[in-house]
Amino acid sequence: MPTNACQWFYDCEGCGTVLKPKPGDCCVYCSYGTVACPPIQAGDACCT
């Protein structure tokens, strides 16, 4: 995953739902992905 891969919103092409981060998460990868976003993996602040 690229280090700039954080996304605040994700528009699902399959169903049209717009995913937003869950409370306390900084991006959709942290909320719904199988791994956290690259800044979190690196031990940095999320999605700066």
C-alpha positions in Angstrom: 0.0 0.0 0.0 1.5 3.4 -0.9 2.3 5.7 2.0 -0.2 8.3 0.7 -3.0 5.8 0.5 -5.2 7.2 3.3 -8.7 8.0 2.3 -11.3 9.9 4.2 -14.2 8.6 2.1 -14.7 5.6 -0.2 -17.5 5.5 -2.7 -18.3 1.8 -3.3 -18.8 1.2 -7.0 -20.7 -2.0 -6.3 -23.5 -0.6 -4.2 -23.0 3.1 -4.2 -22.5 3.4 -0.4 -20.1 6.0 0.8 -17.9 4.7 3.6 -16.6 7.1 6.2 -14.2 6.4 9.0 -15.7 5.0 12.2 -15.4 7.3 15.3 -11.8 7.3 16.5 -10.4 6.2 13.2 -8.7 8.5 10.8 -9.5 6.9 7.4 -11.5 4.1 5.8 -8.5 1.8 5.7 -8.2 2.0 9.5 -12.0 1.3 9.9 -12.6 -1.3 7.2 -9.3 -2.5 5.8 -7.4 -5.7 6.8 -4.5 -3.5 7.8 -4.3 0.0 9.1 -3.1 2.9 6.9 0.6 3.3 6.3 1.2 6.2 8.8 -0.3 4.1 11.6 1.8 1.1 10.5 4.9 3.3 10.6 4.0 4.4 14.1 3.3 8.0 13.0 0.2 10.2 13.3 -2.6 9.1 11.1 -3.1 10.7 7.7 -1.3 13.9 8.2 
